[in-house]
Amino acid sequence: MELKPPTDQRIVNDYFSLLASRKLKNVAWLYGMIATYGIKPDKLWDFSWGPENSIIVKSRKKPIYPLHPQWVILFGLKQKRPQQLWGRIKSLCYGLYQEMANQKIDLNITDLLLAHKIRRKYYSGSTQPSSDSLKTAALANAS
């Protein structure tokens, strides 16, 4: 059996389906964060925003960059971050799991993480240029 990751459009549709319900806007935010950064929800309780829309998670040494930087803007992830996230992450996870169980959204967390992992491997660093490649490009253009 071949694993087929969900399409980007399917992920976006599920996000906006959640967002359409006023009481699920924070659950939609969590869903968007998982899809955008490929990180398990329990790791998001204490993160901060880094440069270039990256997130800094205390359990990781390096910032995590979004696979699709446009999703940070499309989903409004910076603006819609729930207040006092550290005390609410368990209830948000429960809400997300409940919506998945009720089949209000098609994808589960495993699908989102798999899609992110496969695309990250496929893109293999092409989404975020390294500072060395930027410097090289700048020097080449200056010549």
C-alpha positions in Angstrom: 0.0 0.0 0.0 1.4 3.4 -1.0 1.1 6.2 1.4 -0.3 9.3 -0.2 0.0 12.5 1.8 -3.0 14.8 1.8 -2.9 17.7 -0.7 -2.2 21.2 0.4 -5.6 22.2 -0.7 -7.2 19.6 1.5 -5.3 20.9 4.5 -6.3 24.5 3.7 -10.0 23.4 3.3 -10.0 21.6 6.6 -8.4 24.7 8.3 -11.1 27.0 7.0 -13.8 24.5 7.8 -12.7 24.6 11.5 -12.4 28.4 11.4 -15.9 28.7 10.2 -17.1 27.7 13.6 -16.6 30.5 16.1 -16.0 28.1 19.0 -13.3 26.2 17.1 -11.2 29.2 16.0 -8.4 28.2 18.5 -8.6 24.6 17.4 -8.2 25.8 13.8 -5.1 27.7 14.9 -3.6 24.6 16.4 -4.4 22.6 13.2 -2.7 25.3 11.2 0.4 25.2 13.4 0.7 21.5 13.1 0.3 21.6 9.3 2.6 24.5 8.8 5.5 23.5 11.2 5.1 19.7 11.3 5.3 19.6 15.1 3.2 17.7 17.5 0.7 19.8 19.4 2.1 19.0 22.8 5.4 20.6 21.8 3.6 23.9 21.1 2.7 24.9 24.7 5.8 27.0 25.1 7.2 28.5 21.9 8.2 31.9 20.7 8.3 33.5 17.3 11.7 33.6 15.7 13.1 35.3 12.6 11.3 34.8 9.2 8.2 33.3 10.8 10.1 30.5 12.4 9.2 29.2 15.8 11.5 28.5 18.7 10.6 25.5 20.8 12.6 25.0 24.0 13.1 21.3 23.3 14.8 22.0 20.0 18.2 23.6 19.3 17.3 25.3 16.0 14.3 27.3 15.0 11.6 25.5 13.0 10.8 27.2 9.7 7.4 26.9 8.0 7.3 24.5 5.1 4.9 26.9 3.4 5.7 30.4 4.6 2.5 31.7 3.0 0.4 29.6 5.4 1.6 31.7 8.4 -0.1 34.7 6.7 -3.0 32.8 5.1 -3.9 31.2 8.5 -3.0 34.3 10.5 -1.0 32.1 12.9 0.8 35.0 14.5 -2.3 37.2 15.0 -4.7 34.4 16.1 -2.4 32.7 18.7 -4.7 31.9 21.7 -4.0 33.8 24.9 -2.3 31.9 27.7 -1.5 29.0 25.4 0.5 27.1 28.0 -2.6 26.6 30.2 -4.9 25.7 27.3 -2.9 23.4 25.0 -4.5 20.2 26.5 -8.0 21.5 26.0 -7.1 22.6 22.4 -5.7 19.2 21.7 -8.8 17.6 23.1 -11.0 19.8 20.9 -8.9 18.9 17.8 -9.2 15.2 18.6 -12.9 15.6 19.1 -13.4 17.2 15.8 -11.4 14.5 14.1 -13.5 11.8 15.9 -16.7 13.5 14.8 -15.3 13.6 11.3 -15.9 17.4 10.9 -12.4 17.4 9.4 -10.9 14.7 7.2 -7.3 14.7 8.4 -5.8 13.6 11.7 -2.6 14.7 13.3 -0.7 11.7 11.9 -1.8 12.7 8.4 -0.6 16.3 8.9 2.7 15.2 10.3 3.2 12.6 7.5 2.4 15.2 4.8 4.8 17.7 6.4 7.6 15.1 6.7 7.2 13.9 3.1 7.1 17.4 1.7 10.1 18.5 3.8 12.1 15.6 2.5 10.9 16.4 -1.1 11.7 20.1 -0.9 15.0 19.2 0.9 15.9 22.7 2.1 14.7 24.6 -0.9 12.1 26.5 1.2 14.6 28.3 3.4 17.9 29.4 1.8 20.8 29.3 4.1 22.7 32.4 5.1 25.8 31.1 3.2 23.8 30.7 0.0 22.4 34.2 0.4 25.9 35.7 0.9 27.2 33.8 -2.2 24.3 35.0 -4.3 24.8 38.6 -3.1 28.5 38.4 -3.9 27.8 37.0 -7.4 25.3 39.8 -8.1 27.7 42.4 -6.9 30.4 41.3 -9.4 
